[in-house]
Amino acid sequence: MISQYTFTGNLGTDSQLGLAGQSSILKFRVAVKTGWGEREQTHWVGCQIWGKRATEKVASLLVKGARVTVTGNFAVREYTRKSDGATVSDLSVDVSEMDIHPRVSAPAPPIAPSEPTPVSSMAPPPDDDFDLDDVPF
């Protein structure tokens, strides 16, 4: 059984487009906040998009600070670390769907309240120029 996971967060760095064998791969890390108040934590989730979906256009949208919602499967990959030759496991998400949220602009400055118009300077209400017999109800 394959489980899909969905989470929302912000990119910590710009995405990186590269090759893995003959396939394109776009990698990025998403900061996901959990909890609240003193118990709030940030978890970093490594994500990758494989194949034809990993393009320059997508990479240009996935920049530091971008807010995304990602759906995908967790994947465990083993590799040999170049620095010391140790075998290491890496947990990441293979992205199947993604939404890039538009940036929210700063709120507009508050509008100063205008002075109320004095009642004495308001025009008088118009005269009624209809007959009550004309009203349909």
C-alpha positions as CSV (number, residue, x, y, z in Angstrom):
1,M,0.0,0.0,0.0
2,I,1.4,3.4,-1.0
3,S,0.6,6.3,1.3
4,Q,0.6,9.9,0.0
5,Y,1.6,12.6,2.4
6,T,0.6,16.3,2.0
7,F,2.3,19.2,3.8
8,T,2.7,22.9,3.4
9,G,5.8,25.0,4.2
10,N,8.3,27.5,2.8
11,L,11.5,26.7,0.9
12,G,14.7,27.3,2.9
13,T,16.9,27.8,-0.2
14,D,16.6,28.0,-3.9
15,S,15.8,24.7,-5.7
16,Q,18.7,22.9,-7.5
17,L,18.2,21.3,-10.9
18,G,20.6,18.5,-11.8
19,L,20.9,15.0,-13.4
20,A,20.8,11.6,-11.8
21,G,21.9,9.2,-14.4
22,Q,19.8,10.0,-17.5
23,S,17.0,11.6,-15.5
24,S,16.5,15.2,-14.5
25,I,16.0,15.9,-10.8
26,L,14.9,19.0,-9.0
27,K,15.7,19.1,-5.3
28,F,14.5,21.5,-2.6
29,R,13.9,21.6,1.1
30,V,10.7,22.7,2.8
31,A,10.4,24.0,6.3
32,V,7.2,22.6,7.9
33,K,6.1,24.1,11.2
34,T,4.2,21.9,13.7
35,G,2.8,22.7,17.2
36,W,2.2,26.2,18.5
37,G,3.5,28.5,21.2
38,E,6.5,27.2,23.1
39,R,6.0,23.8,21.5
40,E,6.3,25.0,17.9
41,Q,8.9,23.2,15.9
42,T,10.3,23.4,12.4
43,H,11.0,20.2,10.5
44,W,13.0,20.2,7.2
45,V,11.7,17.9,4.5
46,G,13.9,17.1,1.5
47,C,11.8,16.9,-1.7
48,Q,12.6,16.0,-5.3
49,I,10.8,16.1,-8.6
50,W,12.0,13.6,-11.2
51,G,12.0,13.4,-15.0
52,K,10.2,15.7,-17.4
53,R,8.5,17.7,-14.6
54,A,11.9,18.8,-13.3
55,T,12.4,21.9,-15.6
56,E,14.1,25.3,-15.5
57,K,10.6,26.9,-15.4
58,V,9.6,25.0,-12.2
59,A,13.1,25.6,-10.7
60,S,12.7,29.4,-11.3
61,L,9.5,29.4,-9.2
62,L,10.9,27.3,-6.4
63,V,13.1,30.0,-4.7
64,K,13.9,30.7,-1.1
65,G,10.8,31.7,0.8
66,A,8.3,30.4,-1.7
67,R,5.3,28.8,0.0
68,V,4.3,25.4,-1.4
69,T,1.9,22.5,-0.7
70,V,3.5,19.2,-1.6
71,T,2.0,15.7,-2.0
72,G,4.1,12.7,-2.5
73,N,5.6,9.5,-1.2
74,F,8.4,9.1,1.4
75,A,11.5,7.5,-0.1
76,V,14.5,6.1,1.7
77,R,17.7,6.3,-0.3
78,E,21.1,4.9,0.7
79,Y,24.3,6.4,-0.6
80,T,28.0,6.4,0.3
81,R,29.2,9.6,1.8
82,K,32.3,10.9,-0.1
83,S,33.9,12.4,2.9
84,D,34.4,9.3,4.9
85,G,32.9,6.4,2.8
86,A,30.1,5.7,5.3
87,T,26.8,4.4,4.0
88,V,24.0,6.9,4.9
89,S,20.2,6.7,4.6
90,D,18.3,9.8,3.5
91,L,14.5,10.2,4.0
92,S,12.9,12.5,1.4
93,V,9.6,12.9,-0.5
94,D,9.2,12.1,-4.2
95,V,6.8,14.8,-5.3
96,S,3.6,13.7,-7.2
97,E,1.7,17.0,-6.9
98,M,2.6,20.5,-5.9
99,D,0.9,23.9,-5.5
100,I,3.0,27.1,-5.4
101,H,1.2,29.7,-3.4
102,P,1.3,33.3,-4.5
103,R,3.2,35.7,-2.3
104,V,1.1,37.7,0.0
105,S,1.8,41.4,-0.3
106,A,2.0,43.7,2.6
107,P,-1.4,44.9,3.8
108,A,-2.4,48.4,2.6
109,P,-1.9,51.2,5.1
110,P,-5.1,52.0,7.0
111,I,-7.2,54.8,5.5
112,A,-7.7,57.7,7.8
113,P,-11.3,58.2,8.7
114,S,-12.9,61.1,7.0
115,E,-14.8,63.8,8.9
116,P,-18.6,63.0,9.0
117,T,-20.7,65.2,6.9
118,P,-23.0,67.3,9.1
119,V,-26.7,66.6,8.6
120,S,-27.5,70.2,8.1
121,S,-25.4,70.3,4.9
122,M,-27.0,67.2,3.4
123,A,-29.6,67.7,0.6
124,P,-33.2,67.1,1.6
125,P,-34.7,63.8,0.5
126,P,-36.5,63.8,-2.8
127,D,-40.3,64.2,-2.9
128,D,-42.2,61.0,-3.5
129,D,-43.4,61.1,-7.1
130,F,-45.3,57.8,-7.3
131,D,-48.8,56.7,-6.5
132,L,-49.3,54.0,-3.9
133,D,-51.7,52.3,-6.4
134,D,-48.7,51.7,-8.7
135,V,-47.0,49.5,-6.1
136,P,-47.5,45.8,-7.1
137,F,-47.8,44.4,-3.5
